[in-house]
Structure formats: C-alpha cells, structure tokens
Amino acid sequence: MTDLTAIPQSQQRVASLVASGLMDKEIARDLGISPGAVKDRVERLLRYAGVRNRVQLTVWWLRQTGQLRETVQ
C-alpha cells in the first residue's frame, strides 16, 4: 500500500469522489471548485498512482483504502 499521507487531503477527497462514480462537474460542485481544478487533481492522482484512467484510479484508490482486496488465484 502507498502512504496516503503523501497525498494532500483535497486530492484524497477527489480520489474518493472519483471512486464513487462522480464526474468532474459533480465533484467540482460538491467541493466548490472549478471543473478545471478537478481535472488537474485527477491528472495528478493518475500520475501518482501510475495508472492511465479513472477506472484504474478507482481500483487503485479502493485497494489503498482497504475497501477492495486483491484476490489470490
């Protein structure tokens, strides 16, 4: 697991909302920031997590926060 304390609280909130299925405009409205600011935060999260899209970010976030376990086959 990644040390989530390295991610600012504002970005953690964005990651949580992305994982909840919200789109940038909805996240912006919820947080009281612009959709452009949300997009920037999502892009930073994608780079930090080493993933390419929101679905991969969601899986990464849920694993990091213990909400999704990896299965062993």
PDB file of N, H, CA, C and O in Angstrom:
ATOM      1  N   MET A   1       0.830  -1.195   0.000  1.00  0.00           N
ATOM      2  CA  MET A   1       0.000   0.000   0.000  1.00  0.00           C
ATOM      3  C   MET A   1       0.867   1.248   0.000  1.00  0.00           C
ATOM      4  O   MET A   1       1.969   1.264   0.548  1.00  0.00           O
ATOM      5  N   THR A   2       0.352   2.273  -0.615  1.00  0.00           N
ATOM      6  H   THR A   2      -0.543   2.260  -1.061  1.00  0.00           H
ATOM      7  CA  THR A   2       1.011   3.562  -0.685  1.00  0.00           C
ATOM      8  C   THR A   2       0.731   4.337   0.595  1.00  0.00           C
ATOM      9  O   THR A   2      -0.317   4.175   1.221  1.00  0.00           O
ATOM     10  N   ASP A   3       1.685   5.180   0.971  1.00  0.00           N
ATOM     11  H   ASP A   3       2.536   5.312   0.462  1.00  0.00           H
ATOM     12  CA  ASP A   3       1.475   6.060   2.117  1.00  0.00           C
ATOM     13  C   ASP A   3       0.551   7.188   1.680  1.00  0.00           C
ATOM     14  O   ASP A   3       0.983   8.113   0.993  1.00  0.00           O
ATOM     15  N   LEU A   4      -0.701   7.120   2.069  1.00  0.00           N
ATOM     16  H   LEU A   4      -1.052   6.369   2.628  1.00  0.00           H
ATOM     17  CA  LEU A   4      -1.671   8.113   1.630  1.00  0.00           C
ATOM     18  C   LEU A   4      -1.447   9.481   2.249  1.00  0.00           C
ATOM     19  O   LEU A   4      -2.027  10.464   1.788  1.00  0.00           O
ATOM     20  N   THR A   5      -0.617   9.566   3.286  1.00  0.00           N
ATOM     21  H   THR A   5      -0.146   8.768   3.660  1.00  0.00           H
ATOM     22  CA  THR A   5      -0.336  10.885   3.861  1.00  0.00           C
ATOM     23  C   THR A   5       0.468  11.748   2.885  1.00  0.00           C
ATOM     24  O   THR A   5       0.549  12.965   3.052  1.00  0.00           O
ATOM     25  N   ALA A   6       1.061  11.119   1.868  1.00  0.00           N
ATOM     26  H   ALA A   6       0.995  10.131   1.732  1.00  0.00           H
ATOM     27  CA  ALA A   6       1.794  11.878   0.851  1.00  0.00           C
ATOM     28  C   ALA A   6       0.843  12.581  -0.114  1.00  0.00           C
ATOM     29  O   ALA A   6       1.266  13.451  -0.875  1.00  0.00           O
ATOM     30  N   ILE A   7      -0.420  12.215  -0.089  1.00  0.00           N
ATOM     31  H   ILE A   7      -0.763  11.508   0.529  1.00  0.00           H
ATOM     32  CA  ILE A   7      -1.423  12.825  -0.965  1.00  0.00           C
ATOM     33  C   ILE A   7      -2.201  13.857  -0.155  1.00  0.00           C
ATOM     34  O   ILE A   7      -2.760  13.526   0.890  1.00  0.00           O
ATOM     35  N   PRO A   8      -2.243  15.112  -0.629  1.00  0.00           N
ATOM     36  CA  PRO A   8      -2.998  16.136   0.108  1.00  0.00           C
ATOM     37  C   PRO A   8      -4.461  15.728   0.308  1.00  0.00           C
ATOM     38  O   PRO A   8      -5.037  15.021  -0.518  1.00  0.00           O
ATOM     39  N   GLN A   9      -5.041  16.177   1.402  1.00  0.00           N
ATOM     40  H   GLN A   9      -4.573  16.751   2.073  1.00  0.00           H
ATOM     41  CA  GLN A   9      -6.437  15.856   1.726  1.00  0.00           C
ATOM     42  C   GLN A   9      -7.384  16.217   0.593  1.00  0.00           C
ATOM     43  O   GLN A   9      -8.339  15.488   0.322  1.00  0.00           O
ATOM     44  N   SER A  10      -7.122  17.342  -0.071  1.00  0.00           N
ATOM     45  H   SER A  10      -6.346  17.934   0.149  1.00  0.00           H
ATOM     46  CA  SER A  10      -8.013  17.760  -1.162  1.00  0.00           C
ATOM     47  C   SER A  10      -7.978  16.754  -2.306  1.00  0.00           C
ATOM     48  O   SER A  10      -9.008  16.483  -2.923  1.00  0.00           O
ATOM     49  N   GLN A  11      -6.820  16.205  -2.591  1.00  0.00           N
ATOM     50  H   GLN A  11      -5.983  16.425  -2.090  1.00  0.00           H
ATOM     51  CA  GLN A  11      -6.712  15.207  -3.649  1.00  0.00           C
ATOM     52  C   GLN A  11      -7.296  13.869  -3.200  1.00  0.00           C
ATOM     53  O   GLN A  11      -7.868  13.138  -4.009  1.00  0.00           O
ATOM     54  N   GLN A  12      -7.156  13.549  -1.921  1.00  0.00           N
ATOM     55  H   GLN A  12      -6.691  14.142  -1.264  1.00  0.00           H
ATOM     56  CA  GLN A  12      -7.767  12.326  -1.402  1.00  0.00           C
ATOM     57  C   GLN A  12      -9.280  12.393  -1.548  1.00  0.00           C
ATOM     58  O   GLN A  12      -9.921  11.399  -1.885  1.00  0.00           O
ATOM     59  N   ARG A  13      -9.843  13.556  -1.295  1.00  0.00           N
ATOM     60  H   ARG A  13      -9.322  14.364  -1.020  1.00  0.00           H
ATOM     61  CA  ARG A  13     -11.299  13.729  -1.431  1.00  0.00           C
ATOM     62  C   ARG A  13     -11.711  13.536  -2.884  1.00  0.00           C
ATOM     63  O   ARG A  13     -12.719  12.891  -3.170  1.00  0.00           O
ATOM     64  N   VAL A  14     -10.918  14.102  -3.807  1.00  0.00           N
ATOM     65  H   VAL A  14     -10.099  14.625  -3.574  1.00  0.00           H
ATOM     66  CA  VAL A  14     -11.212  13.934  -5.230  1.00  0.00           C
ATOM     67  C   VAL A  14     -11.142  12.453  -5.602  1.00  0.00           C
ATOM     68  O   VAL A  14     -12.016  11.953  -6.311  1.00  0.00           O
ATOM     69  N   ALA A  15     -10.120  11.752  -5.136  1.00  0.00           N
ATOM     70  H   ALA A  15      -9.410  12.157  -4.560  1.00  0.00           H
ATOM     71  CA  ALA A  15      -9.986  10.323  -5.432  1.00  0.00           C
ATOM     72  C   ALA A  15     -11.195   9.550  -4.912  1.00  0.00           C
ATOM     73  O   ALA A  15     -11.707   8.660  -5.591  1.00  0.00           O
ATOM     74  N   SER A  16     -11.638   9.885  -3.736  1.00  0.00           N
ATOM     75  H   SER A  16     -11.222  10.608  -3.185  1.00  0.00           H
ATOM     76  CA  SER A  16     -12.802   9.221  -3.150  1.00  0.00           C
ATOM     77  C   SER A  16     -14.053   9.473  -3.982  1.00  0.00           C
ATOM     78  O   SER A  16     -14.853   8.562  -4.197  1.00  0.00           O
ATOM     79  N   LEU A  17     -14.222  10.697  -4.445  1.00  0.00           N
ATOM     80  H   LEU A  17     -13.572  11.436  -4.270  1.00  0.00           H
ATOM     81  CA  LEU A  17     -15.396  11.032  -5.241  1.00  0.00           C
ATOM     82  C   LEU A  17     -15.337  10.396  -6.630  1.00  0.00           C
ATOM     83  O   LEU A  17     -16.364   9.973  -7.162  1.00  0.00           O
ATOM     84  N   VAL A  18     -14.144  10.328  -7.218  1.00  0.00           N
ATOM     85  H   VAL A  18     -13.310  10.672  -6.786  1.00  0.00           H
ATOM     86  CA  VAL A  18     -13.984   9.619  -8.489  1.00  0.00           C
ATOM     87  C   VAL A  18     -14.370   8.155  -8.289  1.00  0.00           C
ATOM     88  O   VAL A  18     -15.092   7.577  -9.102  1.00  0.00           O
ATOM     89  N   ALA A  19     -13.888   7.569  -7.212  1.00  0.00           N
ATOM     90  H   ALA A  19     -13.301   8.038  -6.552  1.00  0.00           H
ATOM     91  CA  ALA A  19     -14.188   6.167  -6.921  1.00  0.00           C
ATOM     92  C   ALA A  19     -15.680   5.949  -6.673  1.00  0.00           C
ATOM     93  O   ALA A  19     -16.181   4.838  -6.842  1.00  0.00           O
ATOM     94  N   SER A  20     -16.379   6.990  -6.278  1.00  0.00           N
ATOM     95  H   SER A  20     -15.972   7.893  -6.141  1.00  0.00           H
ATOM     96  CA  SER A  20     -17.830   6.905  -6.070  1.00  0.00           C
ATOM     97  C   SER A  20     -18.594   7.025  -7.378  1.00  0.00           C
ATOM     98  O   SER A  20     -19.814   6.859  -7.411  1.00  0.00           O
ATOM     99  N   GLY A  21     -17.874   7.315  -8.459  1.00  0.00           N
ATOM    100  H   GLY A  21     -16.883   7.450  -8.433  1.00  0.00           H
ATOM    101  CA  GLY A  21     -18.509   7.385  -9.768  1.00  0.00           C
ATOM    102  C   GLY A  21     -18.909   8.769 -10.231  1.00  0.00           C
ATOM    103  O   GLY A  21     -19.573   8.910 -11.258  1.00  0.00           O
ATOM    104  N   LEU A  22     -18.513   9.798  -9.487  1.00  0.00           N
ATOM    105  H   LEU A  22     -17.973   9.683  -8.653  1.00  0.00           H
ATOM    106  CA  LEU A  22     -18.879  11.152  -9.885  1.00  0.00           C
ATOM    107  C   LEU A  22     -17.998  11.662 -11.019  1.00  0.00           C
ATOM    108  O   LEU A  22     -16.829  11.294 -11.131  1.00  0.00           O
ATOM    109  N   MET A  23     -18.575  12.509 -11.850  1.00  0.00           N
ATOM    110  H   MET A  23     -19.525  12.809 -11.759  1.00  0.00           H
ATOM    111  CA  MET A  23     -17.850  13.146 -12.944  1.00  0.00           C
ATOM    112  C   MET A  23     -17.270  14.481 -12.451  1.00  0.00           C
ATOM    113  O   MET A  23     -17.636  14.974 -11.384  1.00  0.00           O
ATOM    114  N   ASP A  24     -16.361  15.053 -13.248  1.00  0.00           N
ATOM    115  H   ASP A  24     -16.064  14.653 -14.115  1.00  0.00           H
ATOM    116  CA  ASP A  24     -15.662  16.274 -12.829  1.00  0.00           C
ATOM    117  C   ASP A  24     -16.613  17.397 -12.415  1.00  0.00           C
ATOM    118  O   ASP A  24     -16.394  18.042 -11.390  1.00  0.00           O
ATOM    119  N   LYS A  25     -17.666  17.639 -13.201  1.00  0.00           N
ATOM    120  H   LYS A  25     -17.844  17.116 -14.034  1.00  0.00           H
ATOM    121  CA  LYS A  25     -18.601  18.722 -12.864  1.00  0.00           C
ATOM    122  C   LYS A  25     -19.290  18.471 -11.525  1.00  0.00           C
ATOM    123  O   LYS A  25     -19.507  19.401 -10.748  1.00  0.00           O
ATOM    124  N   GLU A  26     -19.627  17.225 -11.262  1.00  0.00           N
ATOM    125  H   GLU A  26     -19.451  16.470 -11.893  1.00  0.00           H
ATOM    126  CA  GLU A  26     -20.276  16.879  -9.993  1.00  0.00           C
ATOM    127  C   GLU A  26     -19.307  17.049  -8.828  1.00  0.00           C
ATOM    128  O   GLU A  26     -19.680  17.548  -7.766  1.00  0.00           O
ATOM    129  N   ILE A  27     -18.059  16.629  -9.035  1.00  0.00           N
ATOM    130  H   ILE A  27     -17.756  16.223  -9.897  1.00  0.00           H
ATOM    131  CA  ILE A  27     -17.037  16.776  -7.991  1.00  0.00           C
ATOM    132  C   ILE A  27     -16.792  18.252  -7.729  1.00  0.00           C
ATOM    133  O   ILE A  27     -16.689  18.680  -6.579  1.00  0.00           O
ATOM    134  N   ALA A  28     -16.700  19.030  -8.806  1.00  0.00           N
ATOM    135  H   ALA A  28     -16.784  18.683  -9.740  1.00  0.00           H
ATOM    136  CA  ALA A  28     -16.469  20.475  -8.672  1.00  0.00           C
ATOM    137  C   ALA A  28     -17.582  21.123  -7.852  1.00  0.00           C
ATOM    138  O   ALA A  28     -17.318  21.928  -6.960  1.00  0.00           O
ATOM    139  N   ARG A  29     -18.811  20.768  -8.158  1.00  0.00           N
ATOM    140  H   ARG A  29     -19.026  20.114  -8.883  1.00  0.00           H
ATOM    141  CA  ARG A  29     -19.951  21.328  -7.428  1.00  0.00           C
ATOM    142  C   ARG A  29     -19.897  20.920  -5.960  1.00  0.00           C
ATOM    143  O   ARG A  29     -20.153  21.739  -5.077  1.00  0.00           O
ATOM    144  N   ASP A  30     -19.566  19.659  -5.695  1.00  0.00           N
ATOM    145  H   ASP A  30     -19.358  18.994  -6.412  1.00  0.00           H
ATOM    146  CA  ASP A  30     -19.506  19.150  -4.328  1.00  0.00           C
ATOM    147  C   ASP A  30     -18.417  19.845  -3.511  1.00  0.00           C
ATOM    148  O   ASP A  30     -18.605  20.134  -2.330  1.00  0.00           O
ATOM    149  N   LEU A  31     -17.278  20.110  -4.154  1.00  0.00           N
ATOM    150  H   LEU A  31     -17.125  19.875  -5.114  1.00  0.00           H
ATOM    151  CA  LEU A  31     -16.137  20.701  -3.443  1.00  0.00           C
ATOM    152  C   LEU A  31     -16.079  22.219  -3.538  1.00  0.00           C
ATOM    153  O   LEU A  31     -15.283  22.856  -2.848  1.00  0.00           O
ATOM    154  N   GLY A  32     -16.916  22.798  -4.385  1.00  0.00           N
ATOM    155  H   GLY A  32     -17.563  22.281  -4.946  1.00  0.00           H
ATOM    156  CA  GLY A  32     -16.904  24.251  -4.546  1.00  0.00           C
ATOM    157  C   GLY A  32     -15.678  24.758  -5.288  1.00  0.00           C
ATOM    158  O   GLY A  32     -15.179  25.847  -5.003  1.00  0.00           O
ATOM    159  N   ILE A  33     -15.186  23.961  -6.249  1.00  0.00           N
ATOM    160  H   ILE A  33     -15.591  23.076  -6.481  1.00  0.00           H
ATOM    161  CA  ILE A  33     -14.036  24.359  -7.057  1.00  0.00           C
ATOM    162  C   ILE A  33     -14.423  24.223  -8.531  1.00  0.00           C
ATOM    163  O   ILE A  33     -15.486  23.694  -8.854  1.00  0.00           O
ATOM    164  N   SER A  34     -13.564  24.697  -9.406  1.00  0.00           N
ATOM    165  H   SER A  34     -12.700  25.127  -9.144  1.00  0.00           H
ATOM    166  CA  SER A  34     -13.868  24.640 -10.835  1.00  0.00           C
ATOM    167  C   SER A  34     -13.642  23.234 -11.393  1.00  0.00           C
ATOM    168  O   SER A  34     -12.833  22.475 -10.861  1.00  0.00           O
ATOM    169  N   PRO A  35     -14.357  22.891 -12.462  1.00  0.00           N
ATOM    170  CA  PRO A  35     -14.101  21.605 -13.117  1.00  0.00           C
ATOM    171  C   PRO A  35     -12.650  21.478 -13.590  1.00  0.00           C
ATOM    172  O   PRO A  35     -12.095  20.380 -13.597  1.00  0.00           O
ATOM    173  N   GLY A  36     -12.040  22.588 -13.980  1.00  0.00           N
ATOM    174  H   GLY A  36     -12.491  23.481 -13.974  1.00  0.00           H
ATOM    175  CA  GLY A  36     -10.631  22.562 -14.387  1.00  0.00           C
ATOM    176  C   GLY A  36      -9.715  22.171 -13.242  1.00  0.00           C
ATOM    177  O   GLY A  36      -8.740  21.445 -13.440  1.00  0.00           O
ATOM    178  N   ALA A  37     -10.028  22.652 -12.035  1.00  0.00           N
ATOM    179  H   ALA A  37     -10.820  23.241 -11.874  1.00  0.00           H
ATOM    180  CA  ALA A  37      -9.228  22.290 -10.861  1.00  0.00           C
ATOM    181  C   ALA A  37      -9.391  20.810 -10.555  1.00  0.00           C
ATOM    182  O   ALA A  37      -8.433  20.149 -10.152  1.00  0.00           O
ATOM    183  N   VAL A  38     -10.590  20.287 -10.742  1.00  0.00           N
ATOM    184  H   VAL A  38     -11.368  20.823 -11.069  1.00  0.00           H
ATOM    185  CA  VAL A  38     -10.820  18.853 -10.538  1.00  0.00           C
ATOM    186  C   VAL A  38     -10.002  18.063 -11.543  1.00  0.00           C
ATOM    187  O   VAL A  38      -9.332  17.095 -11.183  1.00  0.00           O
ATOM    188  N   LYS A  39     -10.056  18.475 -12.805  1.00  0.00           N
ATOM    189  H   LYS A  39     -10.601  19.261 -13.097  1.00  0.00           H
ATOM    190  CA  LYS A  39      -9.307  17.778 -13.855  1.00  0.00           C
ATOM    191  C   LYS A  39      -7.818  17.744 -13.521  1.00  0.00           C
ATOM    192  O   LYS A  39      -7.167  16.711 -13.675  1.00  0.00           O
ATOM    193  N   ASP A  40      -7.277  18.878 -13.061  1.00  0.00           N
ATOM    194  H   ASP A  40      -7.806  19.718 -12.936  1.00  0.00           H
ATOM    195  CA  ASP A  40      -5.858  18.929 -12.675  1.00  0.00           C
ATOM    196  C   ASP A  40      -5.558  17.951 -11.551  1.00  0.00           C
ATOM    197  O   ASP A  40      -4.549  17.247 -11.592  1.00  0.00           O
ATOM    198  N   ARG A  41      -6.419  17.900 -10.554  1.00  0.00           N
ATOM    199  H   ARG A  41      -7.239  18.472 -10.521  1.00  0.00           H
ATOM    200  CA  ARG A  41      -6.202  16.985  -9.422  1.00  0.00           C
ATOM    201  C   ARG A  41      -6.297  15.534  -9.854  1.00  0.00           C
ATOM    202  O   ARG A  41      -5.521  14.694  -9.398  1.00  0.00           O
ATOM    203  N   VAL A  42      -7.250  15.233 -10.735  1.00  0.00           N
ATOM    204  H   VAL A  42      -7.881  15.914 -11.106  1.00  0.00           H
ATOM    205  CA  VAL A  42      -7.378  13.865 -11.233  1.00  0.00           C
ATOM    206  C   VAL A  42      -6.121  13.485 -12.008  1.00  0.00           C
ATOM    207  O   VAL A  42      -5.607  12.379 -11.843  1.00  0.00           O
ATOM    208  N   GLU A  43      -5.623  14.383 -12.846  1.00  0.00           N
ATOM    209  H   GLU A  43      -6.041  15.281 -12.980  1.00  0.00           H
ATOM    210  CA  GLU A  43      -4.411  14.090 -13.610  1.00  0.00           C
ATOM    211  C   GLU A  43      -3.214  13.844 -12.689  1.00  0.00           C
ATOM    212  O   GLU A  43      -2.412  12.945 -12.941  1.00  0.00           O
ATOM    213  N   ARG A  44      -3.093  14.638 -11.628  1.00  0.00           N
ATOM    214  H   ARG A  44      -3.745  15.368 -11.423  1.00  0.00           H
ATOM    215  CA  ARG A  44      -2.011  14.413 -10.655  1.00  0.00           C
ATOM    216  C   ARG A  44      -2.164  13.065  -9.966  1.00  0.00           C
ATOM    217  O   ARG A  44      -1.179  12.359  -9.752  1.00  0.00           O
ATOM    218  N   LEU A  45      -3.383  12.710  -9.622  1.00  0.00           N
ATOM    219  H   LEU A  45      -4.184  13.283  -9.796  1.00  0.00           H
ATOM    220  CA  LEU A  45      -3.634  11.413  -8.988  1.00  0.00           C
ATOM    221  C   LEU A  45      -3.294  10.263  -9.925  1.00  0.00           C
ATOM    222  O   LEU A  45      -2.717   9.262  -9.500  1.00  0.00           O
ATOM    223  N   LEU A  46      -3.653  10.403 -11.210  1.00  0.00           N
ATOM    224  H   LEU A  46      -4.121  11.216 -11.555  1.00  0.00           H
ATOM    225  CA  LEU A  46      -3.326   9.367 -12.185  1.00  0.00           C
ATOM    226  C   LEU A  46      -1.820   9.145 -12.252  1.00  0.00           C
ATOM    227  O   LEU A  46      -1.351   8.007 -12.258  1.00  0.00           O
ATOM    228  N   ARG A  47      -1.068  10.238 -12.303  1.00  0.00           N
ATOM    229  H   ARG A  47      -1.449  11.163 -12.298  1.00  0.00           H
ATOM    230  CA  ARG A  47       0.398  10.127 -12.343  1.00  0.00           C
ATOM    231  C   ARG A  47       0.935   9.512 -11.059  1.00  0.00           C
ATOM    232  O   ARG A  47       1.796   8.634 -11.103  1.00  0.00           O
ATOM    233  N   TYR A  48       0.436   9.966  -9.925  1.00  0.00           N
ATOM    234  H   TYR A  48      -0.263  10.680  -9.889  1.00  0.00           H
ATOM    235  CA  TYR A  48       0.913   9.461  -8.638  1.00  0.00           C
ATOM    236  C   TYR A  48       0.653   7.964  -8.512  1.00  0.00           C
ATOM    237  O   TYR A  48       1.510   7.213  -8.048  1.00  0.00           O
ATOM    238  N   ALA A  49      -0.532   7.543  -8.929  1.00  0.00           N
ATOM    239  H   ALA A  49      -1.228   8.153  -9.306  1.00  0.00           H
ATOM    240  CA  ALA A  49      -0.909   6.132  -8.803  1.00  0.00           C
ATOM    241  C   ALA A  49      -0.279   5.270  -9.899  1.00  0.00           C
ATOM    242  O   ALA A  49      -0.242   4.045  -9.789  1.00  0.00           O
ATOM    243  N   GLY A  50       0.212   5.913 -10.947  1.00  0.00           N
ATOM    244  H   GLY A  50       0.182   6.909 -11.036  1.00  0.00           H
ATOM    245  CA  GLY A  50       0.807   5.164 -12.050  1.00  0.00           C
ATOM    246  C   GLY A  50      -0.235   4.428 -12.880  1.00  0.00           C
ATOM    247  O   GLY A  50       0.007   3.324 -13.369  1.00  0.00           O
ATOM    248  N   VAL A  51      -1.398   5.057 -13.032  1.00  0.00           N
ATOM    249  H   VAL A  51      -1.594   5.954 -12.635  1.00  0.00           H
ATOM    250  CA  VAL A  51      -2.481   4.455 -13.806  1.00  0.00           C
ATOM    251  C   VAL A  51      -2.874   5.387 -14.947  1.00  0.00           C
ATOM    252  O   VAL A  51      -2.460   6.545 -14.989  1.00  0.00           O
ATOM    253  N   ARG A  52      -3.689   4.857 -15.882  1.00  0.00           N
ATOM    254  H   ARG A  52      -4.025   3.916 -15.848  1.00  0.00           H
ATOM    255  CA  ARG A  52      -3.998   5.623 -17.086  1.00  0.00           C
ATOM    256  C   ARG A  52      -5.406   6.193 -17.165  1.00  0.00           C
ATOM    257  O   ARG A  52      -5.659   7.079 -17.981  1.00  0.00           O
ATOM    258  N   ASN A  53      -6.321   5.712 -16.346  1.00  0.00           N
ATOM    259  H   ASN A  53      -6.115   4.992 -15.683  1.00  0.00           H
ATOM    260  CA  ASN A  53      -7.698   6.195 -16.477  1.00  0.00           C
ATOM    261  C   ASN A  53      -8.428   6.145 -15.136  1.00  0.00           C
ATOM    262  O   ASN A  53      -7.894   5.655 -14.141  1.00  0.00           O
ATOM    263  N   ARG A  54      -9.650   6.657 -15.128  1.00  0.00           N
ATOM    264  H   ARG A  54     -10.084   7.054 -15.936  1.00  0.00           H
ATOM    265  CA  ARG A  54     -10.431   6.766 -13.901  1.00  0.00           C
ATOM    266  C   ARG A  54     -10.813   5.403 -13.319  1.00  0.00           C
ATOM    267  O   ARG A  54     -10.896   5.247 -12.101  1.00  0.00           O
ATOM    268  N   VAL A  55     -11.041   4.431 -14.180  1.00  0.00           N
ATOM    269  H   VAL A  55     -10.974   4.558 -15.169  1.00  0.00           H
ATOM    270  CA  VAL A  55     -11.378   3.092 -13.686  1.00  0.00           C
ATOM    271  C   VAL A  55     -10.188   2.515 -12.927  1.00  0.00           C
ATOM    272  O   VAL A  55     -10.347   1.983 -11.828  1.00  0.00           O
ATOM    273  N   GLN A  56      -9.009   2.618 -13.506  1.00  0.00           N
ATOM    274  H   GLN A  56      -8.880   3.051 -14.399  1.00  0.00           H
ATOM    275  CA  GLN A  56      -7.804   2.131 -12.827  1.00  0.00           C
ATOM    276  C   GLN A  56      -7.545   2.929 -11.559  1.00  0.00           C
ATOM    277  O   GLN A  56      -7.112   2.370 -10.551  1.00  0.00           O
ATOM    278  N   LEU A  57      -7.806   4.232 -11.600  1.00  0.00           N
ATOM    279  H   LEU A  57      -8.158   4.686 -12.419  1.00  0.00           H
ATOM    280  CA  LEU A  57      -7.645   5.060 -10.398  1.00  0.00           C
ATOM    281  C   LEU A  57      -8.604   4.594  -9.306  1.00  0.00           C
ATOM    282  O   LEU A  57      -8.226   4.522  -8.137  1.00  0.00           O
ATOM    283  N   THR A  58      -9.827   4.282  -9.679  1.00  0.00           N
ATOM    284  H   THR A  58     -10.133   4.340 -10.629  1.00  0.00           H
ATOM    285  CA  THR A  58     -10.812   3.803  -8.713  1.00  0.00           C
ATOM    286  C   THR A  58     -10.354   2.511  -8.051  1.00  0.00           C
ATOM    287  O   THR A  58     -10.420   2.377  -6.829  1.00  0.00           O
ATOM    288  N   VAL A  59      -9.892   1.566  -8.853  1.00  0.00           N
ATOM    289  H   VAL A  59      -9.839   1.675  -9.845  1.00  0.00           H
ATOM    290  CA  VAL A  59      -9.405   0.296  -8.296  1.00  0.00           C
ATOM    291  C   VAL A  59      -8.217   0.558  -7.385  1.00  0.00           C
ATOM    292  O   VAL A  59      -8.149   0.004  -6.288  1.00  0.00           O
ATOM    293  N   TRP A  60      -7.281   1.390  -7.820  1.00  0.00           N
ATOM    294  H   TRP A  60      -7.337   1.840  -8.712  1.00  0.00           H
ATOM    295  CA  TRP A  60      -6.100   1.725  -7.008  1.00  0.00           C
ATOM    296  C   TRP A  60      -6.536   2.345  -5.675  1.00  0.00           C
ATOM    297  O   TRP A  60      -6.058   1.944  -4.614  1.00  0.00           O
ATOM    298  N   TRP A  61      -7.448   3.326  -5.738  1.00  0.00           N
ATOM    299  H   TRP A  61      -7.837   3.651  -6.600  1.00  0.00           H
ATOM    300  CA  TRP A  61      -7.899   4.018  -4.528  1.00  0.00           C
ATOM    301  C   TRP A  61      -8.583   3.055  -3.563  1.00  0.00           C
ATOM    302  O   TRP A  61      -8.311   3.075  -2.363  1.00  0.00           O
ATOM    303  N   LEU A  62      -9.465   2.216  -4.086  1.00  0.00           N
ATOM    304  H   LEU A  62      -9.685   2.199  -5.061  1.00  0.00           H
ATOM    305  CA  LEU A  62     -10.176   1.276  -3.216  1.00  0.00           C
ATOM    306  C   LEU A  62      -9.218   0.290  -2.558  1.00  0.00           C
ATOM    307  O   LEU A  62      -9.417  -0.092  -1.404  1.00  0.00           O
ATOM    308  N   ARG A  63      -8.189  -0.121  -3.274  1.00  0.00           N
ATOM    309  H   ARG A  63      -8.027   0.189  -4.211  1.00  0.00           H
ATOM    310  CA  ARG A  63      -7.171  -1.001  -2.675  1.00  0.00           C
ATOM    311  C   ARG A  63      -6.361  -0.263  -1.615  1.00  0.00           C
ATOM    312  O   ARG A  63      -6.081  -0.810  -0.548  1.00  0.00           O
ATOM    313  N   GLN A  64      -5.989   0.973  -1.910  1.00  0.00           N
ATOM    314  H   GLN A  64      -6.216   1.416  -2.776  1.00  0.00           H
ATOM    315  CA  GLN A  64      -5.182   1.739  -0.965  1.00  0.00           C
ATOM    316  C   GLN A  64      -5.923   2.012   0.335  1.00  0.00           C
ATOM    317  O   GLN A  64      -5.321   2.074   1.408  1.00  0.00           O
ATOM    318  N   THR A  65      -7.226   2.173   0.226  1.00  0.00           N
ATOM    319  H   THR A  65      -7.714   2.123  -0.645  1.00  0.00           H
ATOM    320  CA  THR A  65      -8.024   2.493   1.412  1.00  0.00           C
ATOM    321  C   THR A  65      -8.630   1.254   2.065  1.00  0.00           C
ATOM    322  O   THR A  65      -9.408   1.364   3.012  1.00  0.00           O
ATOM    323  N   GLY A  66      -8.271   0.071   1.556  1.00  0.00           N
ATOM    324  H   GLY A  66      -7.638  -0.019   0.786  1.00  0.00           H
ATOM    325  CA  GLY A  66      -8.738  -1.164   2.160  1.00  0.00           C
ATOM    326  C   GLY A  66     -10.173  -1.532   1.849  1.00  0.00           C
ATOM    327  O   GLY A  66     -10.742  -2.415   2.491  1.00  0.00           O
ATOM    328  N   GLN A  67     -10.764  -0.865   0.870  1.00  0.00           N
ATOM    329  H   GLN A  67     -10.302  -0.148   0.348  1.00  0.00           H
ATOM    330  CA  GLN A  67     -12.145  -1.147   0.506  1.00  0.00           C
ATOM    331  C   GLN A  67     -12.248  -2.248  -0.540  1.00  0.00           C
ATOM    332  O   GLN A  67     -13.340  -2.741  -0.824  1.00  0.00           O
ATOM    333  N   LEU A  68     -11.114  -2.633  -1.110  1.00  0.00           N
ATOM    334  H   LEU A  68     -10.228  -2.232  -0.879  1.00  0.00           H
ATOM    335  CA  LEU A  68     -11.071  -3.693  -2.122  1.00  0.00           C
ATOM    336  C   LEU A  68      -9.805  -4.487  -1.896  1.00  0.00           C
ATOM    337  O   LEU A  68      -8.707  -3.934  -1.838  1.00  0.00           O
ATOM    338  N   ARG A  69      -9.972  -5.780  -1.772  1.00  0.00           N
ATOM    339  H   ARG A  69     -10.864  -6.228  -1.820  1.00  0.00           H
ATOM    340  CA  ARG A  69      -8.811  -6.632  -1.571  1.00  0.00           C
ATOM    341  C   ARG A  69      -8.439  -7.302  -2.887  1.00  0.00           C
ATOM    342  O   ARG A  69      -9.298  -7.597  -3.719  1.00  0.00           O
ATOM    343  N   GLU A  70      -7.159  -7.533  -3.055  1.00  0.00           N
ATOM    344  H   GLU A  70      -6.461  -7.294  -2.380  1.00  0.00           H
ATOM    345  CA  GLU A  70      -6.715  -8.288  -4.219  1.00  0.00           C
ATOM    346  C   GLU A  70      -7.037  -9.754  -3.979  1.00  0.00           C
ATOM    347  O   GLU A  70      -6.898 -10.261  -2.866  1.00  0.00           O
ATOM    348  N   THR A  71      -7.462 -10.415  -5.020  1.00  0.00           N
ATOM    349  H   THR A  71      -7.575 -10.003  -5.924  1.00  0.00           H
ATOM    350  CA  THR A  71      -7.771 -11.833  -4.885  1.00  0.00           C
ATOM    351  C   THR A  71      -6.553 -12.653  -5.316  1.00  0.00           C
ATOM    352  O   THR A  71      -5.806 -12.272  -6.217  1.00  0.00           O
ATOM    353  N   VAL A  72      -6.385 -13.757  -4.658  1.00  0.00           N
ATOM    354  H   VAL A  72      -6.992 -14.067  -3.926  1.00  0.00           H
ATOM    355  CA  VAL A  72      -5.285 -14.675  -4.983  1.00  0.00           C
ATOM    356  C   VAL A  72      -5.887 -15.827  -5.752  1.00  0.00           C
ATOM    357  O   VAL A  72      -6.867 -16.436  -5.324  1.00  0.00           O
ATOM    358  N   GLN A  73      -5.293 -16.116  -6.882  1.00  0.00           N
ATOM    359  H   GLN A  73      -4.496 -15.621  -7.229  1.00  0.00           H
ATOM    360  CA  GLN A  73      -5.814 -17.215  -7.707  1.00  0.00           C
ATOM    361  C   GLN A  73      -4.913 -18.407  -7.641  1.00  0.00           C
ATOM    362  O   GLN A  73      -5.191 -19.426  -8.273  1.00  0.00           O
TER     363      GLN A  73
END
